[in-house]
Amino acid sequence: MEIALEIDARGLLCPLPVLKVRKALLGLPPGAVLRLWASDPMARIDIPHFCAEAGHELLAAEDAGGGQVFTIRRG
């Protein structure tokens, strides 16, 4: 799977990780894959909810290095 864009949102608190993802996905073509690195514990709830509401596919959500890594396919 080719990652079109990576976003490092470590150190940012809610709602900034979601806002960064939303803005980035708007600039990508449908089907493009984005990877988000986040350290905010609320991202575990916010990112899956955002994806479900906005029509994007959450491909993976993993713990990594004191935070989380989310892989999202643009809907």
Backbone torsions as a table, in degrees:
resi	resn	phi	psi	omega
1	MET	NA	129.5	-180.0
2	GLU	-91.5	128.5	178.5
3	ILE	-90.1	117.9	-178.2
4	ALA	-76.9	-31.3	-175.0
5	LEU	-155.9	140.0	173.7
6	GLU	-117.3	137.9	178.6
7	ILE	-121.2	129.4	176.2
8	ASP	-103.4	102.3	179.8
9	ALA	-108.3	19.9	178.4
10	ARG	-64.9	135.2	-178.2
11	GLY	92.7	-11.5	178.4
12	LEU	-94.7	142.2	-179.3
13	LEU	-105.1	161.6	178.7
14	CYS	-50.9	133.2	9.8
15	PRO	-100.9	11.9	-172.3
16	LEU	-58.5	-42.6	178.1
17	PRO	-58.1	-42.6	179.6
18	VAL	-66.3	-41.5	-179.9
19	LEU	-63.4	-39.3	178.0
20	LYS	-65.3	-41.6	179.0
21	VAL	-64.9	-45.9	-179.3
22	ARG	-58.2	-47.4	-179.4
23	LYS	-63.4	-43.2	-178.9
24	ALA	-65.4	-41.9	-179.1
25	LEU	-65.1	-31.8	178.2
26	LEU	-62.7	-28.3	-179.7
27	GLY	-89.5	-0.9	-179.4
28	LEU	-105.7	151.9	177.0
29	PRO	-75.0	156.1	176.5
30	PRO	-54.9	137.1	179.9
31	GLY	93.0	-12.8	178.6
32	ALA	-68.9	150.7	-176.9
33	VAL	-111.8	134.2	-179.3
34	LEU	-120.0	143.2	175.1
35	ARG	-118.0	131.2	-179.7
36	LEU	-117.1	130.5	172.1
37	TRP	-104.9	125.6	-177.8
38	ALA	-139.5	147.9	177.2
39	SER	-114.2	-10.2	179.4
40	ASP	-70.6	122.1	-180.0
41	PRO	-58.0	-28.3	-179.8
42	MET	-69.8	-17.0	178.6
43	ALA	-60.9	-29.3	178.5
44	ARG	-59.7	-29.7	179.1
45	ILE	-95.6	-45.8	-172.7
46	ASP	-66.6	-44.1	-175.6
47	ILE	-66.6	-48.6	176.8
48	PRO	-60.2	-38.9	179.1
49	HIS	-64.3	-45.4	177.9
50	PHE	-57.8	-47.1	-179.0
51	CYS	-59.5	-45.4	-179.4
52	ALA	-63.5	-41.9	-177.6
53	GLU	-73.2	-34.2	-174.3
54	ALA	-94.3	-4.6	177.3
55	GLY	84.7	22.9	176.8
56	HIS	-101.2	159.3	-177.9
57	GLU	-104.0	120.0	174.8
58	LEU	-82.2	107.5	-176.0
59	LEU	-82.1	-35.0	-178.3
60	ALA	-158.3	147.6	173.3
61	ALA	-139.6	112.9	-173.8
62	GLU	-131.3	150.4	171.9
63	ASP	-81.0	137.7	179.8
64	ALA	-159.2	124.4	171.9
65	GLY	53.5	47.7	178.0
66	GLY	77.9	12.2	179.4
67	GLY	-152.8	-153.5	-180.0
68	GLN	-130.8	155.5	174.4
69	VAL	-124.7	125.7	179.8
70	PHE	-115.2	134.8	175.4
71	THR	-114.7	123.0	-171.0
72	ILE	-128.5	134.5	173.2
73	ARG	-102.9	128.8	-178.9
74	ARG	-68.1	134.0	179.4
75	GLY	-84.0	NA	NA
